Amino acid sequence: MKIGYACKTIGVPNTGIKRCLMKNASEERLLEIIEHNLNSLENTLDYAYKNEIGMFRICSELIPFGSSPVNRIHWWDVFNERFKQIGNKIKHYGMRVSMHPGQYTVLNSENNEVASRAADDLCYHAKVLDSLRLGPEHKIVLHVGGIYNNRKRSMERFITNYKLLDDSIRSRLVIENDDNCYCIEDVLSIADKISIPVVYDYLHDITNPGPNKKSHVEWILACNKTWKKPDGVQKIHYSQQACGKSAGSHSETIDIDQFLSFCNSIKDLEVDIMLEVKDKNLSAVKCIRAIKKYL
């Protein structure tokens, strides 16, 4: 079981990601930021390895304006050797990385331009992982998108647009249940039609359960059937509800008793766990130490 965290590393020098405004996105500035961000990624991986953190979600902003015409640099060529070095380190460390496009990457949008931009963004994410020379077990996680007053048609539109994607994207893409639109049953229904792996999100299943309520263990087992050998070990997302905040809000830190209870319930399953929590690596280290001590 690998445990990981997403994007930002707290309290560790030289791991931050730089961004820039569009008006400042000169070629010189973009090259400077990309070099900085790749160095930060490598420093993050070094930190993670030293702390037995087996997974990390790479920030989508690693390459500023990576899927936009604003950035015309062939960054995959310019930084070819740097990507290769970092990818070799990921493989040497036995780590697993992923990426997760944001809320504006909506593949099933009714607006063709929005859907086209989503495909471009997925192409960018795949390009990052391909440039690192990583296999298909290093995934891109995506939500299905909106409902647009017709769930069935919107699911069909996702399937149609998914089939138009390049193989390099489809080999990495996985879909997850979200906290508002598509429950785990919906996502599994899509997966059944296009043979795509499903990431089970524990908190999203609590906040947005389907009509047929099952235990998290049952859903994880159902999702397991969507993962094939090239996809690597089944991956799940784990987070806890923030007290006093809207449903689905991630907690500041992971409550260890709750986490250990969850892990004990799935101890017979082979899964990798991505933590989604505000204190990021701090909770990851805490959870790894707790598992070693108590389970």
Secondary structure as GFF3:
##gff-version 3
##sequence-region A 1 295
A	DSSP	beta_strand	3	6	.	.	.	ID=ss1
A	DSSP	three_ten_helix	22	24	.	.	.	ID=ss2
A	DSSP	alpha_helix	27	50	.	.	.	ID=ss3
A	DSSP	beta_strand	55	57	.	.	.	ID=ss4
A	DSSP	three_ten_helix	60	62	.	.	.	ID=ss5
A	DSSP	alpha_helix	75	78	.	.	.	ID=ss6
A	DSSP	alpha_helix	80	93	.	.	.	ID=ss7
A	DSSP	beta_strand	96	98	.	.	.	ID=ss8
A	DSSP	alpha_helix	112	131	.	.	.	ID=ss9
A	DSSP	beta_strand	140	143	.	.	.	ID=ss10
A	DSSP	alpha_helix	151	163	.	.	.	ID=ss11
A	DSSP	alpha_helix	167	170	.	.	.	ID=ss12
A	DSSP	beta_strand	173	176	.	.	.	ID=ss13
A	DSSP	alpha_helix	184	194	.	.	.	ID=ss14
A	DSSP	beta_strand	198	201	.	.	.	ID=ss15
A	DSSP	alpha_helix	202	207	.	.	.	ID=ss16
A	DSSP	alpha_helix	216	224	.	.	.	ID=ss17
A	DSSP	three_ten_helix	229	231	.	.	.	ID=ss18
A	DSSP	beta_strand	234	238	.	.	.	ID=ss19
A	DSSP	alpha_helix	256	265	.	.	.	ID=ss20
A	DSSP	beta_strand	271	275	.	.	.	ID=ss21
A	DSSP	alpha_helix	281	294	.	.	.	ID=ss22
###
